[in-house]
Amino acid sequence: MKLILATLTIAILFSGCAQKVQIRALQPAQIARAAETKKISVVDFSNDRVNLSGKIEAKIAQSRVDGQSYFTTIGRKDFNQVLDEQKIQNSGLIDPSTAVQMGHVIGAQAIISGDVSRPSMQDTNFYEKRTKCNKDHCWEVRVYCTRAVASLTAEIRMVDTARGDIIYADTLTKNGSWTHCSDDSRLIPSLSMASQGLAEDISEEFVSKLAPHYVYFNVELLEDADIDYSDRQKLLLKSSLEYIKANRFDKAETLLTQLIDSTAERSYVPLYDLGVVKEAQGKYSEAKALYMKADSLTIKPVEQINVAINHIDSIIEQNKQARSQINKK
């Protein structure tokens, strides 16, 4: 993922106003073992004044890959009922031995539990300078301002009910800052409102680690011929770019293939652009082969081709890992 982001940063720096194609790439879950546990129960967190457990449960239930639900959630109501029946105390953070016992009863592969700190908010007062003017002159005034910083911390644990060990355990903290000055209409939220937003942020960060997901980025196309083109070859390149812009990749592929053939594969531009089309279609191996062929024709470095060469192997490997996680039983 770091490699992809780095190459994308380079692409942005050199992109200007060139035509681009949006690429959708599947990334594996950050926590591989979490992705393998398809049936999950989220229990009531201790000291949960912000309903963090409910937010996490909802986001897990909403996790989808390729239009299909990724996880099956076992409701907290069922979990709490079993706790009562088994006379087990829920102290917030479920220990591995309890998780094994509960998992066998409710059919969960993993149990997520947690402990939430008390939300806090601190105010700092200060002055800011403003410039006011009339038709004759300008002067400086000071206005009174307040900056509020809210914080929320949660300890979250995910336990494998089959192995009886901890899949994930970490303390997540989110902070938010708001400023209000006497001469503006900005409002500082209440502690309750601020902490709800921070709880959403914590749940988003945590759940994003659990399942494969798609990332989106733009790849720049090459628009200018690198060798002498005939009028027809110029038309083929221009038309292919127009079809790509219209998301008509099928037609663009046909035109780019004709251009590649008509130049006897001596021009790297259509080879690279066709590689981008293949990557946008998720045909990564074909895209890599085209990028490599385009690169073999260059004498001086071409930034767009360098970026493509640098990221395509990572895209292929990440997709392979993600598909393995999805197919894991």
Secondary structure, 3 states (H helix, E strand, C coil): CHHHHHHHHHHHHHHCCCCEEEEEEEECCCCHHHHHCCEEEECCCECCCCCHHHHHHHHHHHCEECCEECCEEECHHHHHHHHHHHCCCCCCCCCHHHHHHHHHHHCCCEEEEEEECCCEEEEEEEEEEEEEECCCCEEEEEEEEEEEEEEEEEEEEEEECCCCEEEEEEEEEEEEEEEEECCCCCCCCCHHHHHHHHHHHHHHHHHHCCCCEEEEEEEECCCCCCCCCCHHHHHHHHHHHHHHHCCCHHHHHHHHHHHHHHCCCCCHHHHHHHHHHHHHCCCHHHHHHHHHHHHHCCCCCCHHHHHHHHHHHHHHHHHHHHHHHHHCC
